[in-house]
Amino acid sequence: MVGRSNIRKSHFHILQGLLAVILVVGLPLAGLYLRGEALQPYLEFPPLTRYVDHAPFSWPAFFVFAFIELSSVALIVASIRRVRRRTSGGKSVKRDFPTWGWLGLGMMLGGWGLAWSRLEWFAPIQAHTFCLPWIGYIVFVNALCQRRSGRCLLCDTPRRFGVLILASALFWWFFEYLNRFVQNWYYTGIEAFGAPAYALFASLAFATVLPAVLGTYRWLLTFPLFGTMLADGFRVPTPRRPRTLAVAILATAAAGLALLGVYPDALFALLWISPLLILTALQALAGRQTIFSPLAQGDWRALIAAALAALICGFFWEMWNIGSLARWHYAIPYVDRFHLFAMPVLGYGGYLSFGLECLAVGEMVVGRRHLAP
């Protein structure tokens, strides 16, 4: 019976994922088609042409986005301060740092050096080095988790971890696709790549996204703050009509994606929000648990850990990107000022919601039990 139940869950996740994919891929194209615009520029591959003329910097918009992001940070801080007053953390057991963790650290630092180097003998493969520090980072952060808790995602479920690598590449390709409609970032140093080479080397880099964020997530959960203390935070009331609310959220998120290419400046932030809302709304409509379900019991551990994990990885993404040969640049409307590396400072707020998307997809691929044992 347990085996059949797991098969049903697996089938449900596949169908739910396919429906989410159809919506995410089809809605932006449908919106442009209904408006009578040509779709060919949005399907160009590799994505080299820049055709969105972005709005200039705006102080009112900057303050609106800053208020929203600071409110999110204030909620996290308030939750942490509340539980710190009520609970004290225990001591973690000290273990030896795994030998393979030092190999990961060496690869991370060595890959960083190679990515930023401009050595003549290394020039033929210079543009393909961005994934090297990330492979090292993934191994290193799993070793940190292993040292603190005796377990880590890499060692616990190697097969599921392999599936996660494949899912990660597909996961980020969807964001690359949605970016075609708003063009908030673009790449340089890839001009010599043909379509097959670009697809291969980009996929190798994209395959590190979910393992990096979720490995960091598992590591954060080993600390007392995330292990027990945030399990008793603010309780979010359960809606009286959860399916009605889910339908409203799904319709709103779907409309936002449909209009993404029509109003790229006004709706650019929905690139990071709408996919998450669509996925969780579909789960709620099916009567399944979502990443937000634990909030009814005041359990904020997963959400805060996932958001901070993505922010930590985001810092390293932006830092390692700034000196790489093949790299990305930003073109964000209204708030493109006050940069930390290439990213406008308010852009880091997008990593908070991105972390929740990583968690939602990670739970579907790996399973909630394996992500947070």
Buried (B, 14 or more C-beta within 10 A) or exposed (E): EEEEEEEEEEEBBEEBBEBBBEBBBBBBBBBBBEEEBEEEBBEEEBBEEEEBEBBEBBEEBBEEBBEEBEEBEEBBEEBBEBBEEEBEBEEEEEEEBBEBBEBBBEBBBEBBBBBBBEEEEEEEEBBBBBBBBBBBBBBBBBBBBBBBBEBBBBBBBEEBBEEBBEBBBBBBBBBBBBBBBBBBBBBEBBEEBEEEBBBEBBBBBBBBBBBBBBBBBBBBBBBBBBBBBBBBBEEBEEEEEBEEBBBEBBEBBBBBBBBBBBBBBBBBBBBBBBBBBBBBBBBBBEEBEBBBBBBEEBBBBBBBBBBBBBBBBBBBBBBBBBBBBBBBEBBBBBBBEEEEBBBBBBBBBBBBBBBBBBBBBBBBBBBBEBBBE
